[in-house]
């Protein structure tokens, strides 16, 4: 290394910029190996062990290959220097020079290709590498970018002098494409690391809790139920439950309490697990025809012998307060103002309204595309003139998509998936997830890792989930008002 630096600093024609670029790229790959080696075998990153081991192997090979290209770059310069020394009047000089230029351009282009192949490793380590070495990922990204920008100069200087312009143009185009893609991706990794490090000194995010939203909703809804009571109408939700699962019973108790607090009522129709399709359909039709019932909800999942599709579409849209049926989904996607959206996406909107968060013109990323939350939430956000990106399991570079957003809605159903690598300062993060891990109830957002970075975030529990039963109450009261 010392000899290389001495030679680089001397008046010798080689090594030069190409060799220096190869060395910088080799060092970048070595840093990748280091971060991966600091990650492997750690319990916290056990889920990524196989991928980390692959990075160790591949990054080592890239580093060695780029180191070899230092010498290769010097070797291809020698015949080029000799070609320049041939007298201009000597026959065959142009052909010799042209061949030397092509060989001289091939090595820095190879440096670019090898360096570019390393960038996915940087992107993976940003998310899956040891947090103790995240700064080294940033340094590696900066070095990889420098290697690309340095090597491309050595492509250009040689193609500029080629007489075969078609060949030169082809090389330039290939180099340009690698540079454009690689430079952007390296910059994204570098900025992600910088955001994480700088954010450590920032104050905690404001917490968007659901209970204040509930209290405001209940106050307004109670006025509506009092008005309805003067007309002899009590908003009523009928709940059909098959069997007696403990989670259903727990939700049912909370639902009853919330409705009664606002002057509305619930009734439960418990059916045995042996209930037939005909029996449950008959009960749904009976409730749908009952003028005293304003909302119908069927607890899911249903036993396998029952067709949920048939059952849910027996509920008229006006009484489908939980948006089970296809007609209310059609209204939602048509954005015609009819019917009711699913309660959880609407709970998100209620929270945004309470906290004065305007979606118009904002870049919104929705992590999750389910028909229960993700897609309906996209429709509700579009209705408010947000620019919406819906991400899913096939989305490339989800972390960067999330970082580009002004507002993130996390509804993928993966515990603590959205961590510090997915966010930046100034964002609002709405966690719609409900999961269980070894530490208990949690959301799709790693709350502790993002709260030092983003502006605002909802907790789990205590966030969106707190509001959903109040939305169900609101829909039931709206149905009663229309009766």
C-alpha positions, 0 to 999 in steps of 0.5 A: 500500500505504501509503495502504491501511494509513493508511485501514485504521488510520483511523476510516473504515468502509472498507477493513476486515477484508474488504479486509485479508483480500483483501490477505493472500490476494494476498500469499500468492499472490505468495509462490507466484509467487516460489517458483515463479520461484525454481524454474523453469529449475533442473536439479534440478526439471526434471521439474516444469518444466511444472507450475511454469510453470503455477503462475507463471501461475495464482498471478499471476492469483490475486494480481491478482484478490485485489488487485482484491477489496480495492477491490470490498469497499470498494465494496460497503460503501458502499451498505450504509452508506447503507442503514443510514442510511435511517430505520427507518420509511421504506417499502422500507428492509428491501428495500434493506438486504437487497440491500446485505447480500447484496452485502456478503457476496458479496465476502468469499465470493469472496475465500475461493473465490479463496484456496481455489483457490490451496491446491493450488499451495502443496501442489505447491510444498511437494514440487516447489518450490525447497528454498531457498524452502521457508520461503516456502511455509510463510509463504504457507500461513499467509497463505492460512489467515489470509485464509480465516479473516478473510474468513469473519468478513465473510461471517458478519457480513453473513449474521447480519443477513439476513432471508432466512434460507434464503439466509443459511444457504446462504452460511454453509454454503458458507463453512464448507465452504471454511474447513474444507477450506482451513484444514486443508490450509493447516495441513498445508502449514505444519506440513510446512514447520515440520517440515523446518526444525526437523529440520535441527538434529536428530541423524541417524536410527538406521540399520536394517541388514540384516546383523545380522538375517542373522547372527541368522537364520543362527545359528538356521537352522544349528541347524535344519540340524544337527538335520535332518542327524542325520535324514539330511536336507539342506534343498535348494532347486532353482532353475530358470533359463531362459538365463543373464542376468547378474543371475540368475547374480549372485543365484544365486551369493549364494544358493548361498553363503548356503545353504551357510553354514547347511548347506543346498544349492541346485541349478540347472537351467539350461534353454535360451531355446528351452525349450517350455512342456511341457518346463519344466512336466515339469521342475517336476513332476519336482522337485515329486515329488522328496522330496529337494527341499524348495523350488522357485524359478523365476527370472523374467521367463520368455520370452514364449512361456512361461505363468508362470501355469501354471508357478507353480501346478504347485509345491505350496504346501509347496515354493513357498518364494518364494510364486509360486503362487496357493495360497500367496497365498490362505493369506497373504490368509486369514491362516491360518498356512499356506504361505509369504509372499513373501520380501521382505515377510517380510524386512521382518517379520524386520527389525522383529522384530530391531529390536523394532519393534512394529506393534500399533496403529501407523499404517502407510503402504505406498507401493506396491500390487504383488502382490510386495511392497505387498499381501502386506506389508499382510496381514503388517502387518494380522496384527500389528494395525497400522492399514494404509493402502496408497497408489498412483499415484491416492492424493491428497496422498501426502506428507501420507498418509506424514507421518501414518504412524508407520511407512512402507514404501516399495515403489513402485519409484520412485527416491528418491520419499520425500524430506523432504517425506513424513516427520516426526520420530519415524517409522520408514522401511523402504525396500524399493525397489531402483532405479538412477539416475545415482548408482548403486543406490538405494531408493525413499527419498531417504536423505540428505534423510530421515535428519536427520528420522526416527528410524530408516531402512533403507539401500539397499543394506544394508537389506531386500535383504540379508535376502531370501535368508535368508528363502528359506533359512528357508522351505526349511528349514521345508519340510524340517522338515515332510518 
